[in-house]
């Protein structure tokens, strides 16, 4: 039986490096957007709704 670490490594190796880089950029962008909006008085629910409806900044669950 293959353990979870080996499965995760195999899954990671199967992914395209460019897709991984793009996902990291989107996640970091979402974090920065969340912090910016929070500092400007938006509530968590409002921020989540905004990020969900912004194609380039998807909220990471």
Wavefront OBJ file of the C-alpha trace (Angstrom):
o trace
v 0.000 0.000 0.000
v 1.320 3.421 -0.938
v 1.463 5.941 1.852
v -0.007 9.437 1.587
v 3.370 11.150 1.212
v 4.224 9.054 -1.840
v 0.804 9.731 -3.355
v 1.178 13.472 -2.777
v 4.650 13.451 -4.343
v 3.389 11.527 -7.374
v 0.480 13.951 -7.774
v 2.828 16.940 -7.510
v 5.199 15.454 -10.099
v 2.295 14.928 -12.483
v 1.311 18.605 -12.424
v 2.624 21.183 -14.840
v 5.104 23.573 -13.194
v 3.451 26.582 -14.854
v 0.060 25.656 -13.386
v 1.623 25.356 -9.934
v 3.265 28.786 -10.281
v -0.009 30.347 -11.457
v -1.888 28.849 -8.517
v 0.675 30.199 -6.063
v 0.378 33.682 -7.620
v -3.422 33.575 -7.408
v -3.355 32.417 -3.775
v -0.854 35.108 -2.782
v -2.912 37.693 -4.666
v -6.022 36.616 -2.766
v -4.222 36.953 0.557
v -2.987 40.460 -0.332
v -6.445 41.455 -1.572
v -8.025 40.147 1.651
v -5.594 42.121 3.841
v -6.073 45.298 1.770
v -9.871 45.076 1.894
v -9.851 44.222 5.618
v -7.721 47.300 6.358
v -10.240 49.385 4.418
v -13.172 48.353 6.576
v -14.713 45.475 4.626
v -16.263 42.619 6.625
v -15.083 39.026 6.086
v -18.358 38.051 4.374
v -18.090 40.978 1.951
v -14.469 40.149 1.129
v -15.272 36.471 0.543
v -18.095 37.446 -1.830
v -15.869 39.902 -3.732
v -13.018 37.420 -4.123
v -15.366 34.628 -5.195
v -16.662 36.804 -8.023
v -13.249 38.076 -9.158
v -11.903 35.686 -11.830
v -8.208 36.325 -11.134
v -8.504 36.290 -7.345
v -10.356 33.203 -6.231
v -10.732 32.573 -2.538
v -8.745 29.540 -1.497
v -10.644 27.241 0.846
l 1 2 3 4 5 6 7 8 9 10 11 12 13 14 15 16 17 18 19 20 21 22 23 24 25 26 27 28 29 30 31 32 33 34 35 36 37 38 39 40 41 42 43 44 45 46 47 48 49 50 51 52 53 54 55 56 57 58 59 60 61
